[in-house]
Amino acid sequence: DFPSLGCRPSTEFVIAGVVDPEPEELDGITPGEWVFNRQSIPMRRTEWWCHTASQLWFLVERDTATDEVFDVTLAGEPAHG
């Protein structure tokens, strides 16, 4: 179940990007290379998601290896602690 929306089909959701600050040192690569050519490493990270039917934006903290969700915060709300 999704907060405020209840149980929704997964096809209504899209991932929009990772909340990952650009490193201070790019070690000889361009910012574009850092964004598009990185190795995907399974990790716990925070991502921007959108519920397309309602245009509701939210942050999801999840493990990319297992898809376990640790936290969901609606855009504009304080992060859960």
N, C-alpha and C positions, 0 to 999 in steps of 0.2 A: 504494500500500500504506500502511496505517496502522500506526504502531508498536504492538506488542502484539496487534494484531487481524488483520493481513494485509490482503488485498484484500477490501473489503466494498462492498455496493451503496450508492449515495449516499442511497437512501431511508431508511437506518438512522441518518442523521445529521441533527441539527437545530441551527440557530444559536440561541443563547440570549441574546445581547446583546453589546454593544461594551464593551471596557475603555476607557472614556473618562471622565476625571474631569470633574465639573461645573465650568464656569469660575467663577472668583471673582466676576466681574461679569457679570450676566445682561443688562445694557443694557436694562432696562425690561420684560423678559419674565419670566413665571413659570417655575419649574423644570419644570412640566409642559409648557409650550410649548417649552422648550429640548429636552426629551426627544422629544416627538412631532411637532413642527412644523419641525424643522431641514431644510435642503436636504441631499440626499444628494450629497456631493462624492466623486468617485473619489479614493482615497488608499490608502496603505499603513497598515494599522491592525491592532490585536489584538482578537480576538473570542473570546467563550466559545462552545464547541460541546459537544454531548453525543452520544455514541453510544447511541441509545435501547435497543438490544437488551441491552447490558451495563451501562447507566447510568454509563459511563465519561465523566468530564468532562475537558476539555482546552482549552488556549488555542491559537489559530491566528493567526499573523501572516501576513497576506496583502494583496495588492493588490486592492482592490475593483473596479478597472476591468478587470483581466486575469485575476483569480482565481489568479494565481501565488502559491504558498505558499512562505514564507521560513522558517518555523519552526513546530514543533508541540511543546508542552510539556504533559505530563500534569498535572492539578491536583495540587498538593502537592509537585511536584518543582521544584527550582531552575530558573530560566529559563536557556536556552542562551545562550552569549555568543559 
